[in-house]
Amino acid sequence: MTWSAAHREAIVAAAEAREELELDSLERIDIFDAIVQDGLKLMFRPLKGVAGFYEPARGAASAGILVNANHPLAMQRYSAAHEYGHHIFGDGRQVDRDGEPHSQSAATPEERRAEAFASWFLMPPEAARNVLRRLGLERPATPGDAYALSLRLGVSYRAICTHLPSLNLASAAVGRGWAELSLKALKQELSATPPPGAWKNDVWALAASDAQAPLAARCGDRLLLDLPSDSLAHIPDGMSALELPPMDLLGTSKLCIDVSVDAAPGPRTLELIYDGRLLEYTVVLLRPMRGRYFSRMAVPR
């Protein structure tokens, strides 16, 4: 099976799965809830050298997916979507070692279809366009734009860069080039100091338009706004605020909202005064998943 054939099958299968599960394709897809809604068991356990595992239904036992609990949340989401792709296509037992797109090494038809499915299920064109609209963009113009898009779709930077050519939002050469860049360096362009969880956590450059939809951030992330500190109207538990000085002579100060690494997961409301009006940001704090997944996460679909 060629990659083109794999993508043709996957884009249809992903769209049909989202429609059957009544998922909102304009926003971040809750892949964990989708898997459980479809009747599969979903578990997160520490695994050595394995990103995900799919076990088809046998007798009275339902199909199940096992994901590495030691991986970052975005990688867990991609692994779960990849294994769900094996289920959708009726593949047999599968063990996958890479939690990121690995198109050059995915040689079997099953792996190519599952990888393509994960991309189209988590990053449908309508969701990418909707997020870009909120960011004031028609298409990503810089690696930083791609990073911002990845955060709002809940995927890794590498995953979005790999998928941009399929979305006709970047050339193949640009996507490959951006994917090879240092993500830490991109974060350092936004913040001279690391977020509370160190550079493994994310730095969000927020705009007023981000108040239109919930943001799924990790405990330990940093949120930046081009607003003075006196714009802050309410800061919820688990967050702290300070004003960061300009990074250079031409820069401006930024309002910095740090999310504690010890913050309890769940939704928060951050209130700011912007241009004389109240902005309410819904921030859902998340951690990497562990144990068995039962209930819906607090990220609206």
HUJORA-V615216 format. One record per helix or strand. SS is the DSSP state (alpha for helix, beta for strand). FROM is the first residue (numbers start at 1). LEN is the number of residues. If there is no record, write none. Layout:
ss={SS SS}
from={FROM FROM}
len={LEN LEN}
This chain:
ss={alpha alpha beta beta beta beta beta alpha beta alpha alpha alpha alpha alpha alpha beta alpha beta beta alpha beta beta beta beta beta beta}
from={3 31 41 52 58 61 64 73 94 109 125 143 157 172 183 203 208 215 222 229 232 239 254 266 277 291}
len={18 7 5 4 1 1 5 16 3 14 10 11 8 8 8 4 5 4 4 3 3 6 6 9 10 2}
